[in-house]
C-alpha cells in the first residue's frame, strides 16, 4: 500500500499532465484558426477593368454540390460618393438586397452570381469589393474600375458656319455702337446751337438802300 505522500505526488503529476495537454490543444486550436485566416486571405483576387457606358458583367462565385453560396456582399465606393459606400447583398435565405441605385446590381444565371453594371459615367470610377462566402470558404474580389465614355465623331466635327456667324454678329454690334455714338453727338450739338431768325427779303433791301444813301452823302 502506497504512502499518502506518494498519492499526493501522483495526483499533482496527473494534474500537470492534464494542464499540459489542455495547453497543447489550446495552441493547436489557435494555429488552426490562424491557418484558416491565412487561407481566406490567400483566396483574395484583384482585378483592374476599364469599361464604358455599355453593360458589364463580372462573375463572382458559383454554386456547387459541396460549395453552396451562403452570402455575398459587394461594397462600392466611387468618385461620386466621395468615400461613402453603398452595398449589394445576397443571402441564401433572403435573396437580394440592393442598396445602390439601379445601375449597380447582383444577378444570378446558371448557378453563378454576377456583378452587373450599366450606364456608368467617369464619376462612377472607383473601388468595388465583393466577398463571397461558401461553406466555410470565402473568396474576396477587389475590382478597380475605371469608366471611360467615348465621344461620338459628330461632336468632334467643327461647325464651318460658326466663325462666319460670329463675325457678322460682331460687325452688327460694332456698327450699332458707332451709329449710336454719332447720333448722340449730333443731337447734343443741335441742342446747343442758338435759335436765330432769318429776315425777310424786303427788310434786307431797305437796309441796303439806307446804307447806300449814307455812303453817297458822305462822299459829296
KEDRENKOL-693457 format. One line per 10 residues: number of its first residue (from 1); their letters; for each residue x, y, z of N, C-alpha, C. Coordinates in pm, 1 decimal. Example, Ala and Ser with C-alpha at 12.3 -4.5 7.8 and 13.67 -1.06 7.14 Angstrom:
% residues 2
1) as) 1319.0:-569.0:780.0:1230.0:-450.0:780.0:1320.0:-330.0:780.0; 1285.0:-225.0:708.0:1367.0:-106.0:714.0:1290.0:3.0:787.0 .
***
This chain:
% residues 220
1) xxxxxxxxxx) 85.5:-120.2:0.0:0.0:0.0:0.0:88.1:123.9:0.0; 55.9:219.2:-89.2:139.6:339.4:-103.3:111.9:435.8:7.8; 211.5:518.8:35.9:200.2:618.7:141.8:117.8:736.2:93.0; 60.0:819.2:186.9:-18.3:938.2:147.6:63.0:1036.7:65.9; 189.4:1051.3:97.2:273.8:1145.7:22.3:286.5:1104.1:-121.9; 298.8:973.3:-142.7:311.1:924.1:-281.0:183.0:948.1:-358.3; 67.0:934.7:-296.6:-60.3:960.6:-363.8:-73.9:1107.7:-401.9; -30.2:1195.8:-314.5:-35.2:1340.6:-346.5:53.6:1372.2:-464.2; 172.3:1310.9:-465.7:263.8:1335.5:-577.7:205.5:1285.4:-709.0; 139.1:1169.0:-703.2:77.4:1116.3:-824.9:-36.3:1207.5:-872.8 .
11) xxxxxxxxxx) -112.6:1258.4:-779.4:-222.5:1348.5:-816.3:-170.3:1476.6:-881.2; -62.7:1530.1:-824.7:-3.3:1650.9:-883.7:52.2:1623.4:-1022.8; 114.9:1508.6:-1039.2:169.6:1473.7:-1170.0:59.3:1460.5:-1273.8; -52.5:1400.2:-1234.8:-165.3:1384.0:-1327.2:-224.4:1520.1:-1364.7; -234.6:1611.0:-1266.8:-289.0:1744.1:-1294.0:-200.0:1821.0:-1390.6; -67.5:1811.6:-1369.5:25.6:1879.0:-1459.4:13.2:1823.9:-1600.6; -1.7:1693.2:-1610.5:-15.1:1629.7:-1742.1:-141.4:1678.9:-1812.8; -253.2:1686.7:-1737.9:-377.7:1734.2:-1797.2:-367.1:1879.0:-1841.5; -303.0:1961.8:-1757.6:-285.6:2102.2:-1796.3:-199.0:2115.1:-1920.0; -94.7:2033.3:-1927.6:-6.3:2037.6:-2045.0:-81.8:1998.3:-2169.9 .
21) xxxxxxxxxx) -164.2:1893.5:-2161.3:-243.1:1850.2:-2276.0:-345.2:1956.9:-2315.3; -408.3:2019.6:-2215.0:-505.5:2126.2:-2245.1:-437.2:2243.8:-2313.1; -317.4:2277.9:-2264.3:-242.7:2386.8:-2327.6:-207.0:2355.3:-2470.7; -169.5:2230.1:-2495.4:-135.9:2190.9:-2632.6:-258.3:2200.8:-2723.4; -373.8:2159.2:-2671.5:-495.9:2168.4:-2750.5:-530.7:2313.3:-2780.9; -510.4:2400.1:-2679.2:-539.3:2541.9:-2699.9:-449.8:2600.3:-2808.0; -320.5:2570.7:-2800.0:-227.9:2620.2:-2901.9:-260.2:2560.7:-3038.4; -301.1:2433.6:-3040.9:-337.0:2371.3:-3167.7:-459.2:2438.5:-3228.6; -556.4:2472.4:-3141.5:-674.6:2542.3:-3191.7:-641.2:2679.2:-3247.6; -552.2:2751.7:-3180.0:-510.3:2883.4:-3229.7:-437.6:2871.8:-3362.9 .
31) xxxxxxxxxx) -353.6:2770.7:-3374.5:-281.7:2750.8:-3500.7:-377.2:2718.0:-3613.7; -478.3:2634.6:-3586.1:-577.1:2602.9:-3689.5:-655.9:2726.5:-3731.2; -696.1:2809.9:-3633.2:-769.4:2932.9:-3666.5:-683.3:3027.1:-3749.4; -554.2:3037.2:-3713.8:-464.0:3123.8:-3788.2:-445.5:3074.0:-3929.8; -430.1:2942.4:-3945.8:-414.2:2886.8:-4079.9:-539.9:2908.0:-4162.9; -659.0:2902.5:-4097.1:-784.8:2927.7:-4168.2:-792.3:3071.7:-4217.6; -749.9:3164.4:-4129.9:-748.2:3306.2:-4170.6:-652.1:3328.7:-4285.4; -537.1:3265.6:-4279.1:-440.2:3279.8:-4387.4:-495.5:3222.0:-4516.2; -572.2:3113.7:-4505.1:-632.7:3055.2:-4624.7:-734.4:3149.9:-4687.2; -811.8:3219.6:-4603.3:-909.6:3315.1:-4655.3:-839.5:3430.3:-4727.0 .
41) xxxxxxxxxx) -733.6:3484.2:-4670.7:-660.9:3593.5:-4735.1:-597.9:3548.9:-4866.3; -551.7:3423.5:-4870.8:-487.4:3373.9:-4992.0:-586.3:3361.4:-5106.3; -718.9:3352.5:-5073.5:-818.7:3336.7:-5178.3:-862.6:3470.0:-5238.0; -802.0:3581.4:-5192.9:-836.6:3711.5:-5248.1:-780.9:3730.9:-5387.9; -845.5:3820.2:-5463.5:-804.8:3846.6:-5602.1:-829.4:3993.0:-5634.3; -739.1:4052.9:-5708.8:-752.5:4192.6:-5751.8:-762.4:4198.0:-5903.3; -861.6:4272.0:-5951.8:-886.1:4281.7:-6095.9:-901.8:4428.0:-6133.7; -830.4:4469.4:-6237.7:-838.0:4606.8:-6288.6:-914.0:4604.5:-6420.6; -1017.8:4687.6:-6430.1:-1101.7:4688.5:-6550.2:-1126.2:4831.4:-6596.7; -1135.0:4847.5:-6727.2:-1175.1:4973.9:-6788.8:-1299.8:4946.8:-6871.1 .
51) xxxxxxxxxx) -1409.2:5014.1:-6837.8:-1536.4:4988.0:-6903.9:-1595.3:5118.8:-6954.4; -1707.1:5106.5:-7028.6:-1777.8:5223.2:-7079.8:-1920.1:5227.3:-7028.0; -2009.6:5290.8:-7104.3:-2148.2:5300.6:-7063.4:-2223.6:5170.3:-7085.7; -2170.8:5084.4:-7172.5:-2239.6:4959.6:-7201.7:-2239.4:4867.5:-7079.9; -2328.4:4769.2:-7082.3:-2339.5:4675.6:-6970.5:-2210.6:4595.8:-6953.6; -2169.6:4578.4:-6828.1:-2050.0:4499.3:-6795.8:-2088.3:4399.1:-6687.2; -2045.1:4273.3:-6706.2:-2080.1:4165.1:-6614.3:-1951.9:4099.2:-6565.4; -1939.1:4084.7:-6432.1:-1822.4:4021.5:-6371.2:-1868.1:3903.4:-6286.0; -1823.1:3779.8:-6315.6:-1860.6:3665.5:-6231.8:-1795.1:3674.2:-6094.3; -1872.2:3640.9:-5990.2:-1823.1:3648.0:-5853.1:-1796.9:3509.1:-5795.9 .
61) xxxxxxxxxx) -1896.2:3422.3:-5794.6:-1878.8:3285.7:-5745.9:-1992.8:3198.9:-5798.5; -1972.0:3066.4:-5791.2:-2066.1:2970.5:-5848.5:-2109.7:2869.8:-5743.4; -2238.6:2839.0:-5745.8:-2291.3:2734.7:-5658.0:-2238.9:2598.0:-5700.9; -2207.1:2513.9:-5602.3:-2162.9:2377.8:-5630.0:-2225.9:2280.4:-5533.1; -2206.3:2150.2:-5558.8:-2264.9:2049.0:-5470.9:-2207.1:2056.6:-5330.4; -2079.8:2087.2:-5320.2:-2015.4:2094.7:-5188.8:-1979.0:2238.1:-5150.3; -2016.4:2336.1:-5235.9:-1983.5:2475.9:-5206.5:-2104.0:2562.6:-5241.1; -2202.9:2563.1:-5157.6:-2321.7:2644.9:-5178.8:-2294.4:2788.8:-5135.7; -2347.1:2881.4:-5212.8:-2329.5:3023.2:-5180.0:-2419.6:3058.0:-5062.3; -2359.3:3108.3:-4957.0:-2433.7:3145.6:-4836.8:-2458.6:3296.9:-4832.7 .
71) xxxxxxxxxx) -2356.9:3374.5:-4865.2:-2367.1:3520.6:-4852.5:-2271.4:3586.7:-4950.8; -2320.0:3693.6:-5012.8:-2235.8:3779.4:-5098.3:-2261.1:3924.2:-5058.2; -2153.7:3998.1:-5033.6:-2162.2:4140.6:-5001.3:-2065.6:4216.9:-5091.3; -2118.2:4310.7:-5168.5:-2035.4:4397.3:-5253.3:-2040.8:4539.1:-5197.7; -1924.7:4595.2:-5169.3:-1912.9:4732.0:-5120.1:-1858.9:4818.6:-5232.2; -1932.3:4925.0:-5265.8:-1898.9:5010.2:-5379.6:-1867.8:5150.5:-5330.3; -1748.9:5198.8:-5366.0:-1706.6:5334.7:-5331.1:-1654.9:5402.3:-5458.3; -1721.0:5509.1:-5501.6:-1687.4:5575.4:-5627.1:-1644.3:5719.4:-5603.0; -1597.9:5784.3:-5710.4:-1562.2:5925.7:-5702.2:-1684.2:6009.9:-5664.9; -1799.3:5971.8:-5718.9:-1920.8:6046.7:-5693.7:-1959.7:6042.3:-5545.9 .
81) xxxxxxxxxx) -1942.4:5925.1:-5482.3:-1983.2:5908.6:-5342.8:-1885.1:5971.9:-5245.0; -1760.7:6001.4:-5288.5:-1660.1:6068.1:-5205.3:-1636.8:5995.0:-5072.6; -1607.2:5867.0:-5083.8:-1572.5:5789.1:-4966.0:-1686.7:5710.9:-4905.7; -1810.0:5751.1:-4930.1:-1923.1:5676.0:-4877.8:-1946.2:5549.4:-4961.6; -1997.3:5446.5:-4896.0:-2017.1:5316.9:-4961.0:-2165.2:5282.4:-4968.9; -2199.8:5215.8:-5077.9:-2330.2:5151.1:-5085.1:-2306.5:5001.1:-5100.8; -2407.9:4918.6:-5069.5:-2388.4:4774.2:-5064.6:-2490.5:4700.4:-5150.3; -2441.1:4592.6:-5209.0:-2526.4:4495.0:-5276.0:-2511.8:4364.4:-5198.3; -2623.6:4308.6:-5153.0:-2618.7:4191.2:-5064.8:-2705.5:4080.3:-5122.6; -2652.9:3957.3:-5114.3:-2731.9:3838.1:-5146.3:-2717.7:3739.6:-5030.9 .
91) xxxxxxxxxx) -2831.9:3696.0:-4975.9:-2834.1:3594.1:-4871.6:-2912.3:3473.9:-4923.1; -2866.1:3358.6:-4887.8:-2928.1:3235.6:-4938.5:-3075.0:3227.6:-4898.8; -3108.2:3269.9:-4779.7:-3244.7:3256.4:-4731.7:-3332.1:3377.6:-4763.5; -3270.7:3494.6:-4787.6:-3348.5:3617.4:-4805.3:-3340.0:3675.3:-4946.9; -3251.2:3625.6:-5029.9:-3241.1:3676.8:-5166.0:-3158.4:3804.7:-5173.8; -3195.9:3891.8:-5268.5:-3116.8:4010.5:-5299.0:-3163.0:4130.7:-5216.8; -3065.1:4214.4:-5182.1:-3091.0:4342.0:-5115.5:-2998.7:4445.8:-5177.8; -3052.0:4519.8:-5276.5:-2972.5:4618.8:-5349.9:-2989.5:4755.4:-5285.5; -2884.4:4803.4:-5220.1:-2888.0:4932.3:-5151.7:-2828.9:5044.0:-5236.9; -2780.2:5012.5:-5356.0:-2731.1:5113.5:-5450.7:-2841.9:5141.9:-5552.4 .
101) xxxxxxxxxx) -2817.0:5237.3:-5644.6:-2919.0:5263.6:-5744.9:-2922.1:5152.0:-5849.0; -3014.9:5162.3:-5943.1:-3043.5:5051.1:-6034.0:-2930.0:5021.2:-6131.6; -2830.7:5107.0:-6139.7:-2718.4:5080.9:-6231.9:-2622.4:4976.4:-6176.4; -2630.8:4951.2:-6045.8:-2545.8:4852.4:-5979.7:-2636.4:4743.5:-5922.4; -2613.5:4616.3:-5960.2:-2696.8:4511.1:-5904.7:-2627.5:4375.9:-5919.3; -2674.0:4283.0:-5838.6:-2630.1:4144.4:-5848.4:-2733.3:4066.2:-5927.9; -2687.0:3967.3:-6002.3:-2777.5:3882.5:-6077.8:-2721.9:3740.2:-6079.0; -2812.7:3643.9:-6089.4:-2773.5:3503.5:-6089.9:-2820.1:3437.7:-6219.9; -2731.7:3360.1:-6278.2:-2762.5:3288.9:-6401.9:-2679.3:3161.4:-6406.4; -2747.6:3048.8:-6427.7:-2681.0:2917.7:-6433.0:-2596.7:2892.1:-6307.6 .
111) xxxxxxxxxx) -2656.5:2920.3:-6191.0:-2593.4:2895.6:-6061.0:-2468.5:2981.6:-6036.3; -2448.8:3083.5:-6117.6:-2335.2:3174.0:-6100.0:-2387.2:3313.9:-6069.2; -2328.3:3376.8:-5970.3:-2365.9:3513.2:-5933.8:-2271.4:3612.7:-6000.3; -2330.6:3718.7:-6057.5:-2254.8:3819.5:-6131.6:-2279.1:3957.2:-6071.3; -2179.3:4044.5:-6089.8:-2194.6:4187.0:-6063.9:-2225.8:4253.5:-6196.8; -2344.2:4317.6:-6204.5:-2391.5:4376.1:-6329.6:-2388.6:4527.6:-6318.2; -2317.1:4592.9:-6412.0:-2304.2:4738.4:-6414.1:-2348.9:4789.3:-6550.2; -2418.2:4903.7:-6552.1:-2465.0:4959.6:-6679.0:-2484.2:5110.7:-6665.3; -2464.5:5181.0:-6778.3:-2484.4:5326.7:-6786.3:-2400.4:5402.8:-6684.2; -2276.0:5361.3:-6666.8:-2188.0:5431.5:-6573.2:-2122.7:5551.0:-6640.7 .
121) xxxxxxxxxx) -2077.1:5645.0:-6560.0:-2006.2:5763.8:-6606.9:-1867.3:5765.2:-6542.5; -1777.3:5853.3:-6588.5:-1644.8:5860.0:-6525.1:-1650.9:5885.9:-6375.3; -1757.4:5949.9:-6325.7:-1771.0:5973.8:-6182.5:-1796.4:5845.6:-6103.9; -1831.2:5736.7:-6175.2:-1856.4:5608.5:-6109.0:-1731.3:5521.9:-6101.9; -1618.4:5574.2:-6143.6:-1492.3:5501.3:-6128.0:-1458.0:5491.5:-5979.9; -1397.6:5377.4:-5942.4:-1362.1:5361.1:-5801.9:-1334.6:5218.1:-5764.0; -1357.1:5187.0:-5637.1:-1325.7:5056.1:-5580.6:-1454.5:4976.8:-5558.1; -1456.1:4853.7:-5609.4:-1569.1:4762.4:-5594.2:-1515.0:4633.8:-5530.3; -1554.7:4607.0:-5407.3:-1505.6:4488.9:-5334.7:-1622.1:4395.1:-5305.9; -1611.7:4270.0:-5354.8:-1717.5:4170.9:-5336.3:-1661.2:4051.8:-5259.4 .
131) xxxxxxxxxx) -1733.2:4011.4:-5154.8:-1692.1:3900.0:-5069.5:-1797.6:3790.4:-5078.3; -1755.1:3671.2:-5123.3:-1845.3:3558.4:-5142.4:-1812.5:3449.2:-5040.0; -1911.6:3413.3:-4958.4:-1893.9:3309.2:-4855.8:-1963.7:3181.2:-4900.1; -1889.2:3070.6:-4898.3:-1940.6:2941.8:-4940.6:-1893.6:2833.3:-4843.5; -1980.5:2787.0:-4753.0:-1949.4:2672.3:-4667.2:-1807.4:2677.7:-4609.3; -1783.3:2771.1:-4523.7:-1656.7:2787.0:-4453.2:-1540.5:2827.1:-4544.9; -1571.0:2871.2:-4663.3:-1468.7:2923.8:-4754.7:-1515.5:3060.6:-4804.0; -1424.4:3153.6:-4814.3:-1458.0:3290.3:-4855.3:-1362.3:3336.1:-4963.9; -1420.2:3393.3:-5068.8:-1339.8:3448.2:-5178.6:-1368.2:3597.3:-5188.6; -1262.7:3676.4:-5189.2:-1275.4:3822.6:-5195.1:-1219.8:3871.0:-5328.8 .
141) xxxxxxxxxx) -1302.7:3948.8:-5399.3:-1263.4:4004.8:-5527.8:-1258.2:4156.5:-5516.1; -1138.6:4212.5:-5540.7:-1118.6:4357.4:-5540.6:-1118.2:4405.5:-5685.9; -1213.4:4490.6:-5718.2:-1224.0:4545.7:-5853.9:-1187.1:4693.5:-5852.5; -1087.2:4729.9:-5930.4:-1054.2:4871.1:-5953.2:-1106.1:4907.0:-6091.4; -1217.2:4978.8:-6094.5:-1288.5:5004.7:-6219.6:-1268.9:5150.2:-6261.7; -1232.8:5166.5:-6388.2:-1222.6:5298.9:-6449.1:-1324.9:5306.7:-6561.4; -1407.9:5410.8:-6557.0:-1513.0:5428.3:-6657.1:-1468.7:5536.3:-6755.4; -1465.2:5500.8:-6882.0:-1429.7:5594.9:-6988.5:-1543.6:5600.0:-7088.6; -1592.0:5721.2:-7116.2:-1702.2:5740.1:-7209.7:-1645.9:5798.0:-7337.7; -1668.7:5727.0:-7449.1:-1617.9:5773.5:-7577.9:-1707.2:5884.3:-7632.3 .
151) xxxxxxxxxx) -1642.5:5983.1:-7694.2:-1714.6:6093.8:-7757.2:-1741.0:6057.6:-7902.0; -1865.8:6074.1:-7946.2:-1901.4:6038.6:-8083.7:-1831.4:6129.0:-8183.4; -1815.2:6078.2:-8305.2:-1742.3:6152.4:-8408.8:-1808.6:6281.7:-8448.4; -1944.9:6287.3:-8444.4:-2015.2:6409.1:-8485.4:-1985.4:6525.5:-8392.5; -1960.1:6495.9:-8264.1:-1932.6:6603.3:-8169.0:-1795.5:6664.1:-8189.2; -1703.6:6590.1:-8255.7:-1569.0:6641.2:-8277.6:-1557.4:6725.2:-8403.8; -1659.2:6719.6:-8494.7:-1652.6:6793.3:-8621.0:-1693.4:6937.7:-8596.2; -1605.5:7035.6:-8624.2:-1642.1:7175.9:-8600.3:-1744.6:7224.8:-8700.7; -1825.5:7320.0:-8662.3:-1926.7:7379.1:-8749.5:-1859.2:7483.0:-8839.0; -1861.3:7464.2:-8974.1:-1790.3:7558.5:-9062.2:-1853.8:7697.2:-9065.5 .
161) xxxxxxxxxx) -1982.5:7707.5:-9032.3:-2050.7:7836.6:-9036.7:-2037.2:7915.6:-8907.4; -1985.0:7854.7:-8804.5:-1976.2:7923.7:-8676.9:-1887.5:8048.3:-8681.4; -1766.2:8043.7:-8742.0:-1685.0:8167.3:-8748.2:-1753.3:8279.4:-8825.2; -1826.0:8244.6:-8933.9:-1893.7:8347.9:-9012.8:-2004.4:8413.2:-8931.0; -2080.6:8333.0:-8862.1:-2189.0:8386.3:-8779.9:-2133.9:8478.3:-8671.3; -2023.3:8439.3:-8610.7:-1963.3:8522.2:-8506.6:-1913.6:8654.8:-8563.7; -1852.6:8650.7:-8682.6:-1801.7:8773.7:-8742.6:-1915.8:8869.0:-8778.9; -2023.4:8815.9:-8838.1:-2137.7:8900.9:-8874.8:-2201.4:8961.9:-8749.9; -2214.4:8881.9:-8646.8:-2273.7:8932.9:-8522.4:-2188.1:9043.9:-8461.7; -2055.1:9023.9:-8463.2:-1966.0:9126.5:-8409.5:-1972.7:9255.1:-8493.2 .
171) xxxxxxxxxx) -1983.6:9241.2:-8626.4:-1992.5:9359.4:-8713.7:-2120.2:9438.2:-8686.7; -2231.7:9365.6:-8670.8:-2358.8:9434.1:-8645.0:-2354.4:9508.8:-8512.2; -2299.5:9445.2:-8411.7:-2291.7:9509.4:-8280.5:-2202.3:9633.1:-8285.8; -2085.2:9621.8:-8352.5:-1993.8:9735.1:-8362.8:-2055.1:9850.3:-8441.1; -2125.7:9819.0:-8550.2:-2190.8:9923.7:-8629.9:-2297.3:9995.4:-8549.2; -2375.7:9919.2:-8473.5:-2478.2:9981.9:-8390.7:-2418.6:10075.0:-8286.0; -2305.3:10034.1:-8228.5:-2241.0:10119.9:-8127.0:-2192.7:10250.0:-8189.5; -2129.1:10242.6:-8309.1:-2077.6:10362.9:-8375.7:-2191.0:10456.6:-8414.7; -2298.7:10401.3:-8475.1:-2411.1:10486.2:-8516.1:-2477.4:10551.5:-8394.9; -2489.7:10476.5:-8287.5:-2547.9:10534.7:-8167.4:-2463.6:10647.8:-8111.6 .
181) xxxxxxxxxx) -2330.8:10633.5:-8117.8:-2241.5:10738.9:-8068.8:-2252.1:10863.6:-8154.9; -2255.4:10845.8:-8289.3:-2265.4:10961.2:-8379.4:-2398.9:11032.9:-8362.9; -2506.1:10956.3:-8352.7:-2638.1:11017.6:-8336.0:-2645.9:11096.3:-8205.5; -2583.7:11043.4:-8103.5:-2585.8:11112.1:-7974.4:-2511.3:11244.7:-7982.6; -2395.9:11247.5:-8050.4:-2319.7:11372.3:-8064.9:-2395.2:11475.6:-8147.2; -2459.0:11432.8:-8257.4:-2531.8:11527.1:-8343.3:-2649.7:11587.6:-8268.6; -2718.2:11504.6:-8191.5:-2832.9:11556.1:-8116.0:-2788.8:11658.7:-8011.4; -2677.2:11636.3:-7946.7:-2630.1:11730.4:-7845.3:-2584.4:11860.6:-7908.0; -2523.8:11854.9:-8029.3:-2479.5:11978.6:-8097.2:-2599.3:12063.5:-8136.6; -2702.9:12000.4:-8188.6:-2821.2:12075.9:-8230.1:-2890.5:12141.4:-8110.5 .
191) xxxxxxxxxx) -2886.7:12075.9:-7997.9:-2949.3:12134.5:-7879.9:-2873.5:12257.9:-7831.1; -2742.2:12260.9:-7851.1:-2659.9:12371.6:-7802.6:-2656.9:12491.4:-7897.7; -2699.7:12480.1:-8024.9:-2696.5:12590.6:-8121.2:-2806.0:12691.4:-8086.1; -2775.0:12832.4:-8092.8:-2878.1:12935.9:-8065.8:-2980.4:12939.7:-8178.0; -3101.0:12969.5:-8139.4:-3208.6:12977.0:-8239.3:-3211.0:13119.9:-8294.6; -3183.5:13139.6:-8422.3:-3180.3:13272.1:-8488.2:-3285.0:13276.0:-8597.4; -3347.1:13394.9:-8611.5:-3446.1:13411.0:-8716.5:-3383.4:13458.4:-8846.5; -3447.2:13439.5:-8957.0:-3399.2:13480.7:-9088.9:-3485.5:13597.4:-9136.3; -3424.3:13722.9:-9159.9:-3504.3:13839.3:-9203.8:-3560.5:13815.3:-9342.0; -3674.2:13878.2:-9367.4:-3735.1:13859.2:-9498.9:-3662.7:13945.7:-9600.6 .
201) xxxxxxxxxx) -3692.8:13931.2:-9724.3:-3619.2:13996.3:-9834.5:-3643.4:14146.9:-9840.0; -3763.2:14193.7:-9800.6:-3792.4:14336.6:-9808.0:-3707.7:14414.3:-9708.3; -3695.0:14361.0:-9586.0:-3613.7:14428.8:-9487.0:-3468.5:14434.5:-9531.1; -3421.5:14332.2:-9598.3:-3283.3:14332.5:-9645.1:-3264.0:14438.3:-9753.1; -3360.0:14452.1:-9842.7:-3346.8:14551.8:-9948.7:-3349.4:14694.5:-9891.3; -3437.4:14720.2:-9794.1:-3444.1:14853.8:-9734.0:-3314.1:14887.1:-9662.1; -3254.7:14787.0:-9595.6:-3129.8:14812.8:-9524.9:-3016.3:14842.8:-9622.9; -3012.2:14775.1:-9733.9:-2908.7:14802.4:-9833.8:-2926.7:14942.2:-9894.9; -3051.1:14981.9:-9919.9:-3076.6:15116.0:-9976.9:-3035.2:15223.3:-9877.9; -3064.0:15204.1:-9749.5:-3027.4:15300.5:-9648.2:-2876.8:15314.5:-9638.7 .
211) xxxxxxxxxx) -2806.3:15204.1:-9643.4:-2660.1:15208.9:-9638.5:-2603.3:15277.2:-9761.7; -2663.8:15257.7:-9877.7:-2614.8:15319.4:-9999.7:-2632.2:15471.8:-9993.0; -2746.7:15519.9:-9938.3:-2768.3:15663.6:-9928.5:-2667.3:15725.1:-9833.0; -2639.2:15662.6:-9724.2:-2543.3:15716.6:-9629.4:-2406.4:15725.0:-9689.1; -2366.0:15629.1:-9769.5:-2232.3:15633.8:-9831.3:-2225.9:15744.1:-9933.8; -2334.6:15769.3:-10009.8:-2336.3:15874.3:-10112.3:-2327.2:16011.2:-10047.1; -2399.5:16030.6:-9934.4:-2396.7:16159.6:-9866.2:-2259.1:16190.0:-9810.3; -2190.1:16093.1:-9767.2:-2058.5:16115.6:-9710.3:-1958.0:16153.6:-9819.1; -1973.3:16103.3:-9937.6:-1877.3:16132.7:-10045.5:-1900.4:16270.8:-10102.9; -2019.9:16327.4:-10095.9:-2049.5:16457.5:-10154.5:-2019.9:16566.4:-10058.0 .
***
